[in-house]
Amino acid sequence: MTDTVREKDEHSGVETTGHEWDGIRELDNPLPRWWLWVFYACIAFSIGYWVLMPSWPGVSGYTRGLLGQSDRAAVGKALSDLATVRGAGAAKLKTASLAQIESDPELQAYALQVGASIFGDNCATCHGAGGGGSKGYANLRDDVWLWGGTLEDIQQTLTYGIRSGDDQARMSQMPAFGRDGLLQPAQVADMTEYVVALSGRKAAAAAVTRATPVFAEQCVSCHGPAGKGMQSVGAPDLTDSDWLFGSDRASISSQIHNGRGGVMPAWGNRFSPETIKALAVYVHANSGQ
């Protein structure tokens, strides 16, 4: 075994480590004293942290630390404190009717605060931060409601959902006329023109004439003779300018062909009744009702 040759650099006078790469020798300079003290302080801090705080995992648990710190316990306490602060308002919400909540400015203000928080955390993902909706997701800020926009209607929808699988969920089904062969492709095209005409736009007259008896046979039972829709079955008004899945011909044709229908979760099994009330008040207050 050959000893490493350590020489002094002729320019700096510092001893080398004996390592050399392409003629470049490594100087054996000591680490800066301030860096060493910081390094030693970090070691001391880490040892103290290991002793005082939860840190080392074990087979069936972890070291708890002398201070007994627990983030889980801290979160639990914070939630308990929040429940205490909200307790009085929540108790009033639990016993008050929806009409009483809206007629009591103080209670309504509390409900709006709770509702805004719940909406932001759970509903904004689909309906948008302001409730404006998007294609396939209802706009909650207008006065167009498939299932009714009263406080009670909104509460019912929030509690049980739409096509959510709950026994009391609101349920409607738009047939897939094209996919299931109920209408031929040419009839779907004619019906598209008929729906366009219902909304007051220019459409092919011959196609509208051909589709008239088909609409009366297939669609009137839900959308009504004039196409105004029925909230009792969640059928949309085809004569206005509000379209859940799009108003252009391609979107209308796709809806007639495929019969799309979204799912609204049932929040009644996730939120308390008073939370549902607060959310209903929030949605109602921000709508066009």
One Martini backbone bead per residue (centre of mass of N, CA, C, O) as a GRO file, in nm:
protein
  289
    1MET     BB    1   0.095   0.038   0.025
    2THR     BB    2   0.061   0.369  -0.071
    3ASP     BB    3   0.144   0.671   0.018
    4THR     BB    4   0.028   0.979   0.035
    5VAL     BB    5   0.128   1.264  -0.123
    6ARG     BB    6   0.222   1.554   0.066
    7GLU     BB    7   0.214   1.886  -0.037
    8LYS     BB    8   0.317   2.207  -0.109
    9ASP     BB    9   0.204   2.491  -0.227
   10GLU     BB   10   0.392   2.735  -0.384
   11HIS     BB   11   0.178   2.975  -0.377
   12SER     BB   12   0.014   2.927  -0.082
   13GLY     BB   13   0.137   2.703   0.131
   14VAL     BB   14  -0.061   2.469   0.105
   15GLU     BB   15  -0.150   2.171   0.175
   16THR     BB   16  -0.211   1.882   0.026
   17THR     BB   17  -0.402   1.578  -0.028
   18GLY     BB   18  -0.287   1.413  -0.300
   19HIS     BB   19  -0.479   1.506  -0.510
   20GLU     BB   20  -0.513   1.453  -0.877
   21TRP     BB   21  -0.628   1.647  -1.176
   22ASP     BB   22  -0.487   1.729  -1.450
   23GLY     BB   23  -0.264   1.882  -1.255
   24ILE     BB   24  -0.467   1.926  -1.019
   25ARG     BB   25  -0.448   2.031  -0.689
   26GLU     BB   26  -0.561   1.967  -0.369
   27LEU     BB   27  -0.645   2.163  -0.112
   28ASP     BB   28  -0.610   2.169   0.259
   29ASN     BB   29  -0.851   2.342   0.353
   30PRO     BB   30  -1.017   2.472   0.592
   31LEU     BB   31  -1.297   2.530   0.732
   32PRO     BB   32  -1.493   2.761   0.813
   33ARG     BB   33  -1.570   2.855   1.128
   34TRP     BB   34  -1.870   2.938   1.086
   35TRP     BB   35  -1.954   2.671   0.956
   36LEU     BB   36  -1.886   2.484   1.193
   37TRP     BB   37  -2.078   2.613   1.401
   38VAL     BB   38  -2.335   2.561   1.240
   39PHE     BB   39  -2.302   2.255   1.226
   40TYR     BB   40  -2.300   2.207   1.535
   41ALA     BB   41  -2.577   2.339   1.587
   42CYS     BB   42  -2.740   2.138   1.418
   43ILE     BB   43  -2.672   1.891   1.581
   44ALA     BB   44  -2.784   1.994   1.851
   45PHE     BB   45  -3.072   2.044   1.752
   46SER     BB   46  -3.139   1.756   1.657
   47ILE     BB   47  -3.109   1.624   1.932
   48GLY     BB   48  -3.323   1.794   2.074
   49TYR     BB   49  -3.557   1.716   1.886
   50TRP     BB   50  -3.554   1.409   1.936
   51VAL     BB   51  -3.626   1.446   2.242
   52LEU     BB   52  -3.887   1.652   2.227
   53MET     BB   53  -3.988   1.524   1.956
   54PRO     BB   54  -4.135   1.371   1.717
   55SER     BB   55  -3.936   1.120   1.504
   56TRP     BB   56  -3.899   0.808   1.557
   57PRO     BB   57  -3.950   0.520   1.417
   58GLY     BB   58  -4.124   0.215   1.464
   59VAL     BB   59  -4.288  -0.078   1.474
   60SER     BB   60  -4.561   0.051   1.657
   61GLY     BB   61  -4.436   0.355   1.626
   62TYR     BB   62  -4.316   0.642   1.814
   63THR     BB   63  -4.151   0.896   1.928
   64ARG     BB   64  -4.295   1.147   2.139
   65GLY     BB   65  -4.157   1.314   2.334
   66LEU     BB   66  -4.136   1.534   2.602
   67LEU     BB   67  -4.369   1.745   2.495
   68GLY     BB   68  -4.616   1.598   2.344
   69GLN     BB   69  -4.645   1.645   2.047
   70SER     BB   70  -4.956   1.691   1.835
   71ASP     BB   71  -5.112   1.748   1.543
   72ARG     BB   72  -5.375   1.598   1.585
   73ALA     BB   73  -5.449   1.738   1.852
   74ALA     BB   74  -5.440   2.029   1.743
   75VAL     BB   75  -5.667   1.996   1.535
   76GLY     BB   76  -5.884   1.901   1.733
   77LYS     BB   77  -5.882   2.162   1.902
   78ALA     BB   78  -5.950   2.360   1.676
   79LEU     BB   79  -6.224   2.230   1.608
   80SER     BB   80  -6.344   2.261   1.891
   81ASP     BB   81  -6.323   2.569   1.904
   82LEU     BB   82  -6.496   2.621   1.653
   83ALA     BB   83  -6.753   2.483   1.760
   84THR     BB   84  -6.788   2.676   1.996
   85VAL     BB   85  -6.815   2.938   1.832
   86ARG     BB   86  -7.056   2.806   1.646
   87GLY     BB   87  -7.274   2.694   1.833
   88ALA     BB   88  -7.500   2.908   1.842
   89GLY     BB   89  -7.555   2.923   1.537
   90ALA     BB   90  -7.606   2.618   1.491
   91ALA     BB   91  -7.849   2.596   1.682
   92LYS     BB   92  -8.030   2.791   1.522
   93LEU     BB   93  -8.023   2.641   1.251
   94LYS     BB   94  -8.149   2.371   1.351
   95THR     BB   95  -8.441   2.518   1.435
   96ALA     BB   96  -8.464   2.679   1.187
   97SER     BB   97  -8.605   2.792   0.924
   98LEU     BB   98  -8.551   2.912   0.618
   99ALA     BB   99  -8.727   3.166   0.652
  100GLN     BB  100  -8.604   3.254   0.927
  101ILE     BB  101  -8.319   3.298   0.828
  102GLU     BB  102  -8.390   3.524   0.609
  103SER     BB  103  -8.537   3.716   0.839
  104ASP     BB  104  -8.252   3.699   0.992
  105PRO     BB  105  -7.978   3.882   0.963
  106GLU     BB  106  -7.780   3.736   1.157
  107LEU     BB  107  -7.836   3.443   1.066
  108GLN     BB  108  -7.783   3.487   0.766
  109ALA     BB  109  -7.488   3.576   0.791
  110TYR     BB  110  -7.394   3.310   0.910
  111ALA     BB  111  -7.492   3.124   0.679
  112LEU     BB  112  -7.319   3.259   0.456
  113GLN     BB  113  -7.046   3.192   0.575
  114VAL     BB  114  -7.076   2.888   0.581
  115GLY     BB  115  -7.164   2.847   0.284
  116ALA     BB  116  -6.908   2.965   0.150
  117SER     BB  117  -6.712   2.757   0.266
  118ILE     BB  118  -6.848   2.499   0.159
  119PHE     BB  119  -6.855   2.576  -0.139
  120GLY     BB  120  -6.548   2.614  -0.184
  121ASP     BB  121  -6.474   2.307  -0.095
  122ASN     BB  122  -6.723   2.139  -0.276
  123CYS     BB  123  -6.857   2.312  -0.542
  124ALA     BB  124  -6.644   2.475  -0.719
  125THR     BB  125  -6.532   2.249  -0.898
  126CYS     BB  126  -6.802   2.264  -1.084
  127HIS     BB  127  -6.944   2.569  -1.043
  128GLY     BB  128  -6.747   2.750  -0.932
  129ALA     BB  129  -6.656   3.010  -0.733
  130GLY     BB  130  -6.935   3.180  -0.832
  131GLY     BB  131  -7.152   2.970  -0.972
  132GLY     BB  132  -7.142   2.981  -1.307
  133GLY     BB  133  -7.035   2.745  -1.432
  134SER     BB  134  -7.054   2.497  -1.702
  135LYS     BB  135  -7.026   2.258  -1.911
  136GLY     BB  136  -7.253   2.043  -1.737
  137TYR     BB  137  -7.278   2.291  -1.524
  138ALA     BB  138  -7.461   2.469  -1.329
  139ASN     BB  139  -7.599   2.781  -1.299
  140LEU     BB  140  -7.639   2.957  -0.976
  141ARG     BB  141  -7.694   3.284  -1.074
  142ASP     BB  142  -7.959   3.235  -1.187
  143ASP     BB  143  -8.324   3.163  -1.280
  144VAL     BB  144  -8.242   2.863  -1.368
  145TRP     BB  145  -8.436   2.560  -1.288
  146LEU     BB  146  -8.487   2.226  -1.309
  147TRP     BB  147  -8.593   2.182  -0.978
  148GLY     BB  148  -8.590   2.449  -0.852
  149GLY     BB  149  -8.538   2.777  -0.654
  150THR     BB  150  -8.613   2.725  -0.385
  151LEU     BB  151  -8.516   2.658  -0.077
  152GLU     BB  152  -8.643   2.373  -0.071
  153ASP     BB  153  -8.531   2.273  -0.339
  154ILE     BB  154  -8.231   2.308  -0.273
  155GLN     BB  155  -8.227   2.130  -0.024
  156GLN     BB  156  -8.313   1.871  -0.166
  157THR     BB  157  -8.076   1.855  -0.366
  158LEU     BB  158  -7.846   1.856  -0.158
  159THR     BB  159  -7.931   1.608   0.011
  160TYR     BB  160  -7.991   1.387  -0.250
  161GLY     BB  161  -7.963   1.474  -0.530
  162ILE     BB  162  -7.866   1.371  -0.874
  163ARG     BB  163  -7.831   1.068  -0.967
  164SER     BB  164  -7.682   0.936  -0.687
  165GLY     BB  165  -7.855   0.671  -0.556
  166ASP     BB  166  -8.055   0.782  -0.390
  167ASP     BB  167  -8.380   0.722  -0.300
  168GLN     BB  168  -8.437   1.065  -0.302
  169ALA     BB  169  -8.345   1.136  -0.564
  170ARG     BB  170  -8.324   1.305  -0.835
  171MET     BB  171  -8.500   1.190  -1.142
  172SER     BB  172  -8.375   1.162  -1.478
  173GLN     BB  173  -8.423   1.076  -1.844
  174MET     BB  174  -8.247   1.103  -2.133
  175PRO     BB  175  -8.278   0.977  -2.416
  176ALA     BB  176  -8.097   0.778  -2.657
  177PHE     BB  177  -8.209   0.810  -2.963
  178GLY     BB  178  -7.961   0.723  -3.139
  179ARG     BB  179  -7.805   0.497  -2.987
  180ASP     BB  180  -8.092   0.323  -2.939
  181GLY     BB  181  -8.278   0.362  -3.211
  182LEU     BB  182  -8.534   0.564  -3.188
  183LEU     BB  183  -8.370   0.728  -3.402
  184GLN     BB  184  -8.275   0.844  -3.686
  185PRO     BB  185  -8.037   1.040  -3.814
  186ALA     BB  186  -8.244   1.220  -3.969
  187GLN     BB  187  -8.420   1.275  -3.715
  188VAL     BB  188  -8.203   1.411  -3.546
  189ALA     BB  189  -8.158   1.645  -3.742
  190ASP     BB  190  -8.452   1.751  -3.732
  191MET     BB  191  -8.465   1.793  -3.422
  192THR     BB  192  -8.246   2.003  -3.409
  193GLU     BB  193  -8.406   2.216  -3.571
  194TYR     BB  194  -8.647   2.228  -3.381
  195VAL     BB  195  -8.493   2.330  -3.130
  196VAL     BB  196  -8.384   2.582  -3.259
  197ALA     BB  197  -8.668   2.703  -3.314
  198LEU     BB  198  -8.766   2.714  -3.016
  199SER     BB  199  -8.524   2.939  -2.952
  200GLY     BB  200  -8.562   3.157  -3.203
  201ARG     BB  201  -8.418   3.034  -3.447
  202LYS     BB  202  -8.292   2.965  -3.740
  203ALA     BB  203  -8.451   2.714  -3.950
  204ALA     BB  204  -8.538   2.436  -4.114
  205ALA     BB  205  -8.853   2.400  -4.222
  206ALA     BB  206  -8.870   2.104  -4.318
  207ALA     BB  207  -8.753   1.978  -4.059
  208VAL     BB  208  -8.966   2.088  -3.864
  209THR     BB  209  -9.205   1.945  -3.994
  210ARG     BB  210  -9.098   1.651  -3.957
  211ALA     BB  211  -9.054   1.681  -3.631
  212THR     BB  212  -9.327   1.745  -3.498
  213PRO     BB  213  -9.450   1.454  -3.451
  214VAL     BB  214  -9.204   1.347  -3.294
  215PHE     BB  215  -9.217   1.540  -3.058
  216ALA     BB  216  -9.507   1.463  -2.970
  217GLU     BB  217  -9.426   1.157  -2.913
  218GLN     BB  218  -9.129   1.187  -2.746
  219CYS     BB  219  -9.121   1.494  -2.574
  220VAL     BB  220  -9.383   1.615  -2.437
  221SER     BB  221  -9.392   1.460  -2.159
  222CYS     BB  222  -9.149   1.663  -2.057
  223HIS     BB  223  -9.141   1.949  -2.235
  224GLY     BB  224  -9.391   1.993  -2.374
  225PRO     BB  225  -9.564   2.135  -2.632
  226ALA     BB  226  -9.366   2.413  -2.615
  227GLY     BB  227  -9.085   2.343  -2.459
  228LYS     BB  228  -9.080   2.445  -2.135
  229GLY     BB  229  -9.090   2.228  -1.945
  230MET     BB  230  -9.026   2.034  -1.621
  231GLN     BB  231  -8.952   2.042  -1.287
  232SER     BB  232  -9.069   1.765  -1.187
  233VAL     BB  233  -8.845   1.618  -1.411
  234GLY     BB  234  -8.601   1.803  -1.515
  235ALA     BB  235  -8.698   1.959  -1.770
  236PRO     BB  236  -8.601   2.166  -2.002
  237ASP     BB  237  -8.605   2.469  -2.150
  238LEU     BB  238  -8.615   2.515  -2.515
  239THR     BB  239  -8.681   2.850  -2.542
  240ASP     BB  240  -8.425   2.947  -2.434
  241SER     BB  241  -8.068   3.054  -2.358
  242ASP     BB  242  -8.028   2.792  -2.176
  243TRP     BB  243  -7.740   2.563  -2.171
  244LEU     BB  244  -7.579   2.290  -2.044
  245PHE     BB  245  -7.446   2.149  -2.337
  246GLY     BB  246  -7.527   2.349  -2.550
  247SER     BB  247  -7.650   2.548  -2.854
  248ASP     BB  248  -7.538   2.413  -3.074
  249ARG     BB  249  -7.593   2.175  -3.306
  250ALA     BB  250  -7.388   1.967  -3.207
  251SER     BB  251  -7.486   1.960  -2.910
  252ILE     BB  252  -7.782   1.888  -2.961
  253SER     BB  253  -7.733   1.630  -3.121
  254SER     BB  254  -7.574   1.486  -2.896
  255GLN     BB  255  -7.806   1.485  -2.688
  256ILE     BB  256  -8.010   1.325  -2.856
  257HIS     BB  257  -7.825   1.078  -2.905
  258ASN     BB  258  -7.705   1.032  -2.587
  259GLY     BB  259  -7.842   1.141  -2.322
  260ARG     BB  260  -7.734   1.336  -2.113
  261GLY     BB  261  -7.638   1.313  -1.747
  262GLY     BB  262  -7.582   1.429  -1.450
  263VAL     BB  263  -7.420   1.439  -1.119
  264MET     BB  264  -7.545   1.491  -0.790
  265PRO     BB  265  -7.455   1.492  -0.490
  266ALA     BB  266  -7.517   1.363  -0.170
  267TRP     BB  267  -7.493   1.570   0.127
  268GLY     BB  268  -7.655   1.442   0.374
  269ASN     BB  269  -7.411   1.222   0.446
  270ARG     BB  270  -7.191   1.472   0.518
  271PHE     BB  271  -7.392   1.678   0.633
  272SER     BB  272  -7.551   1.867   0.828
  273PRO     BB  273  -7.853   2.018   0.840
  274GLU     BB  274  -7.735   2.308   0.899
  275THR     BB  275  -7.540   2.307   0.659
  276ILE     BB  276  -7.749   2.277   0.438
  277LYS     BB  277  -7.895   2.537   0.502
  278ALA     BB  278  -7.659   2.730   0.456
  279LEU     BB  279  -7.616   2.647   0.158
  280ALA     BB  280  -7.899   2.719   0.057
  281VAL     BB  281  -7.885   3.019   0.131
  282TYR     BB  282  -7.641   3.087  -0.041
  283VAL     BB  283  -7.747   3.003  -0.318
  284HIS     BB  284  -8.005   3.175  -0.312
  285ALA     BB  285  -7.866   3.459  -0.264
  286ASN     BB  286  -7.684   3.418  -0.549
  287SER     BB  287  -7.923   3.426  -0.715
  288GLY     BB  288  -8.207   3.525  -0.930
  289GLN     BB  289  -8.448   3.509  -0.704
   0.00000   0.00000   0.00000
